[in-house]
Amino acid sequence: MDDFEERLPLYFLNNRMEFPPVEAANEDGLLAVGGDLSMERLLLAYKNGIFPWFNDDSLILWWSPDPRMVLFPNKVKISKSMRKVLRDNPFELTQNTCFEKVMEHCGMVERSGQDGTWITPEMKSAYANLHKAGWAKSYEVWENGELVGGLYGVDLGHVFCGESMFSLRPNASKFAFIKMAQELERKGYGLIDCQVHTDHLESLGAELIPRKKFMGILRSKD
């Protein structure tokens, strides 16, 4: 068996609403293939530490990496320059006023090492349904009435599963992220799930923790 075959997941999903245990994921975090993006399956996934991530020309891929990139809200890093931005307050922050526009902008962001976008029309439709049901939320950043930044994710009530962010002005997405972290800290959220490592998230205070610790916090409200 070659390296590629060894990296394939063992689980191919069918119509049954179930996932394998996250410990079955391969070394890259890939857990399962197939299934659908119905609201029921997506909520089952997020509540069990699993998220979809795939290109528009592939099957649906489900992931649960170990270690997991997270941000504890009380550990958000605010640089000296961002403290000045927050103090000057050049932006207006809103929530859930234009969820689909935020997704659209996130899908247009060019990301290092990625061809195209994983925010496919199918993903947009699925998360719009989650939003209408109150599970998916967006934070929008405005400057002089223009949408210039934002982020969106799935809100489980004690853990916010961040999905993507965008910025059309310097510091706009950082502004949204920091404001969100401060709000979630006040509300007593356990963590913000950032999924996988990026330098940008690390600069904001996100860190890698063992998946077992992440799952313990995720299931603390069960």
C-alpha positions as CSV (number, residue, x, y, z in Angstrom):
1,M,0.0,0.0,0.0
2,D,1.5,3.4,-1.0
3,D,1.5,6.5,1.2
4,F,-1.6,8.0,-0.5
5,E,-3.7,4.9,0.3
6,E,-2.5,4.9,3.9
7,R,-3.7,8.5,4.2
8,L,-7.3,7.7,3.0
9,P,-10.0,7.7,5.7
10,L,-11.5,4.4,6.6
11,Y,-15.1,5.8,6.7
12,F,-17.4,6.6,3.8
13,L,-20.6,8.1,5.0
14,N,-24.1,7.0,3.8
15,N,-27.6,8.2,4.6
16,R,-27.3,7.3,8.3
17,M,-26.8,10.3,10.6
18,E,-23.6,9.2,12.3
19,F,-19.8,9.8,12.2
20,P,-17.0,7.6,13.4
21,P,-15.2,8.5,16.6
22,V,-12.7,11.4,16.0
23,E,-9.9,9.2,17.2
24,A,-10.3,7.3,13.8
25,A,-9.0,10.4,11.9
26,N,-5.8,9.9,10.0
27,E,-2.6,11.8,10.8
28,D,-3.8,14.8,8.7
29,G,-7.1,14.9,10.6
30,L,-9.2,13.5,7.7
31,L,-12.0,11.4,9.3
32,A,-14.6,10.6,6.7
33,V,-15.8,11.2,3.1
34,G,-19.2,11.7,1.7
35,G,-22.6,12.3,3.2
36,D,-24.3,15.6,2.8
37,L,-24.5,19.2,4.2
38,S,-27.9,18.9,5.7
39,M,-28.5,20.9,8.9
40,E,-28.9,17.7,10.9
41,R,-25.5,16.4,9.7
42,L,-23.7,19.7,10.1
43,L,-24.9,20.1,13.7
44,L,-24.0,16.5,14.5
45,A,-20.5,17.1,13.1
46,Y,-19.8,20.4,15.0
47,K,-21.1,19.0,18.3
48,N,-18.7,16.1,17.9
49,G,-15.6,18.1,17.0
50,I,-15.8,17.6,13.2
51,F,-16.0,20.1,10.4
52,P,-16.3,19.9,6.5
53,W,-13.6,21.3,4.3
54,F,-13.3,20.4,0.6
55,N,-12.9,21.9,-2.8
56,D,-15.8,22.3,-5.2
57,D,-14.4,19.4,-7.4
58,S,-14.2,16.8,-4.6
59,L,-16.4,14.8,-2.4
60,I,-17.3,16.2,1.0
61,L,-14.4,15.7,3.4
62,W,-14.8,15.7,7.1
63,W,-12.0,16.6,9.5
64,S,-11.0,16.4,13.2
65,P,-7.3,17.3,13.4
66,D,-5.0,16.6,16.4
67,P,-3.8,19.0,17.7
68,R,-6.6,21.5,17.4
69,M,-6.1,25.3,16.9
70,V,-8.2,27.2,19.4
71,L,-8.4,30.5,21.2
72,F,-9.4,30.8,24.8
73,P,-11.3,34.1,24.8
74,N,-9.4,35.5,27.8
75,K,-6.1,34.9,26.0
76,V,-6.8,37.1,22.9
77,K,-3.7,39.1,22.1
78,I,-4.1,42.7,21.3
79,S,-1.0,44.4,19.9
80,K,0.0,48.0,20.6
81,S,-1.2,49.0,17.2
82,M,-4.5,47.2,17.6
83,R,-5.0,48.9,21.0
84,K,-4.8,52.2,19.2
85,V,-7.3,51.0,16.6
86,L,-9.7,49.9,19.3
87,R,-9.3,53.1,21.1
88,D,-9.8,55.2,18.0
89,N,-12.8,53.0,17.0
90,P,-12.8,53.8,13.3
91,F,-15.3,50.9,12.5
92,E,-18.8,50.0,13.4
93,L,-19.4,46.4,14.4
94,T,-22.8,44.6,13.8
95,Q,-24.0,41.0,14.1
96,N,-26.1,38.9,11.7
97,T,-27.1,41.8,9.5
98,C,-25.7,40.3,6.2
99,F,-24.5,36.8,6.8
100,E,-24.5,35.7,3.2
101,K,-22.5,38.8,2.1
102,V,-19.9,37.9,4.7
103,M,-19.7,34.4,3.3
104,E,-19.4,35.7,-0.2
105,H,-16.5,38.0,0.7
106,C,-14.8,35.2,2.6
107,G,-15.1,33.0,-0.5
108,M,-13.2,35.6,-2.6
109,V,-10.2,35.8,-0.3
110,E,-7.0,34.4,-1.9
111,R,-5.3,32.1,0.6
112,S,-1.7,30.8,0.4
113,G,-1.5,27.2,-0.7
114,Q,-5.1,27.0,-1.9
115,D,-6.4,26.9,-5.4
116,G,-9.9,28.4,-5.6
117,T,-12.2,28.4,-2.6
118,W,-13.7,25.8,-0.3
119,I,-16.7,28.1,0.3
120,T,-18.7,26.5,-2.6
121,P,-22.3,27.3,-3.6
122,E,-23.3,24.2,-1.7
123,M,-21.5,25.4,1.4
124,K,-23.0,28.8,1.2
125,S,-26.5,27.4,0.9
126,A,-25.9,25.0,3.8
127,Y,-24.6,27.6,6.2
128,A,-27.3,30.1,5.2
129,N,-29.8,27.5,6.4
130,L,-27.8,27.1,9.7
131,H,-27.9,30.9,10.0
132,K,-31.7,31.1,9.5
133,A,-32.1,28.5,12.2
134,G,-30.0,30.5,14.6
135,W,-26.9,28.3,14.6
136,A,-24.5,30.2,12.3
137,K,-23.6,33.8,13.0
138,S,-21.7,36.6,11.5
139,Y,-19.9,39.7,12.7
140,E,-19.7,42.6,10.2
141,V,-17.3,45.5,10.2
142,W,-18.4,48.7,8.6
143,E,-16.6,51.9,7.6
144,N,-18.7,54.9,6.4
145,G,-21.5,52.5,5.6
146,E,-19.4,50.1,3.6
147,L,-18.9,46.4,4.6
148,V,-15.1,46.2,4.9
149,G,-14.5,43.1,7.1
150,G,-16.1,40.3,9.0
151,L,-16.2,36.7,10.0
152,Y,-18.7,33.9,10.5
153,G,-19.0,30.6,12.2
154,V,-21.2,28.1,14.1
155,D,-22.3,29.1,17.6
156,L,-22.9,26.1,19.9
157,G,-23.7,28.2,22.9
158,H,-20.4,27.6,24.8
159,V,-18.0,27.1,21.9
160,F,-17.9,29.3,18.8
161,C,-16.6,27.4,15.8
162,G,-15.0,30.0,13.6
163,E,-15.1,29.3,9.8
164,S,-13.6,32.2,7.9
165,M,-12.9,35.9,8.0
166,F,-12.1,38.6,5.5
167,S,-10.7,42.1,5.5
168,L,-11.0,44.9,2.9
169,R,-9.3,47.4,5.1
170,P,-6.2,47.0,7.3
171,N,-7.2,45.5,10.7
172,A,-10.9,45.1,9.9
173,S,-10.9,41.3,10.5
174,K,-8.7,41.7,13.6
175,F,-11.2,44.2,14.9
176,A,-14.1,41.8,14.4
177,F,-12.2,38.9,15.9
178,I,-11.0,40.7,19.0
179,K,-14.4,42.2,19.6
180,M,-16.0,38.8,19.3
181,A,-13.5,37.2,21.7
182,Q,-14.2,39.9,24.3
183,E,-17.9,39.4,23.9
184,L,-17.6,35.6,24.2
185,E,-15.4,36.0,27.3
186,R,-18.1,38.1,29.0
187,K,-20.6,35.4,28.1
188,G,-18.5,32.6,29.6
189,Y,-17.7,30.7,26.4
190,G,-15.1,28.0,26.8
191,L,-13.2,28.6,23.6
192,I,-13.2,29.7,20.0
193,D,-12.5,26.8,17.6
194,C,-10.0,28.0,15.0
195,Q,-9.6,24.4,13.5
196,V,-6.1,24.6,12.0
197,H,-3.0,26.6,12.5
198,T,-2.3,29.9,10.7
199,D,0.2,32.5,11.6
200,H,-2.6,35.1,11.6
201,L,-4.6,33.2,14.2
202,E,-1.5,32.6,16.3
203,S,-0.7,36.3,16.3
204,L,-4.1,36.9,17.8
205,G,-3.5,34.4,20.6
206,A,-4.7,31.1,19.2
207,E,-2.8,28.0,20.2
208,L,-2.6,24.3,19.4
209,I,-4.1,22.0,22.1
210,P,-4.5,18.2,22.1
211,R,-7.8,17.1,20.5
212,K,-8.7,15.2,23.7
213,K,-8.6,18.5,25.6
214,F,-10.6,20.2,22.9
215,M,-13.2,17.4,23.0
216,G,-13.5,17.7,26.8
217,I,-14.4,21.4,26.6
218,L,-16.7,20.8,23.7
219,R,-18.6,18.1,25.6
220,S,-18.7,20.0,28.9
221,K,-22.2,21.1,28.2
222,D,-23.6,17.6,27.4
